[in-house]
Amino acid sequence: MTLDVAANLERVRGRIRHACEKAGRDPAGVRLVAVSKTQPAEAVRAACDAGQTDFGENYVQELLAKAEAVGSGVRWHFIGRLQTNKVKPLLGITALIHSVDRMKLLEEIARRAEQAGVVASCLIEINLGDEATKGGAGETEIETLLRAARPLSHVEIRGLMAIPPFLDDPEALRPYHRRLAALARRLREATGLLLPEVSMGMSSDLEAAVEEGATIVRVGTDIFGPRRKTAT
């Protein structure tokens, strides 16, 4: 497993470097999050041994269990839909919550973060495809949400995240990546917030995402192979 994960990681990093070269970007400006959901802790350790530090999980209990099993040296990202009653255990363990999409959730994160004496770093998830089966705020809601978040001293909004519709052709996803990057630029100007992070792009479409301005790409299958049993 170690050799496979290490080789896969190197291939993905090479794809990121090539996309950055094509776009005239510094590869250091793109963070790779290895999506380890449903994969065993041994797979995370193998990736750590290959120099990977950032890992993404979709389920709170799975993240907590892996964080305990793997130990220090890992930056955990929560990338799944988050319920308000599961916020508390994530704080202090998770480096970045990617999937904040409503004020009620943001307020609960702020409340729990204040109780824990930490500042929670978050991304606002945008539902670019207006898909009923996916989380994410609508594009017309995002500026209001950002302005309402400003008084929350224990939350730092770091940027935007999106999961575009599933399409077989990676190039067909490029317009969605371009829209998210443009939205981030517009919101920086409109709100005065830095919003440095744009989280978009996965195994199949990371090149288009990087070329359009992604600062975080979330890659699972091309590092760890197919998902294992469904987590709960």
Helices and strands as residue ranges (DSSP letters): H 2-23, G 27-29, E 31-35, H 41-49, E 54-57, H 60-70, E 75-78, G 84-86, G 88-90, E 94-100, H 103-116, E 120-126, H 142-149, E 155-162, G 170-173, H 174-191, E 197-199, H 206-212, E 216-219, H 221-224
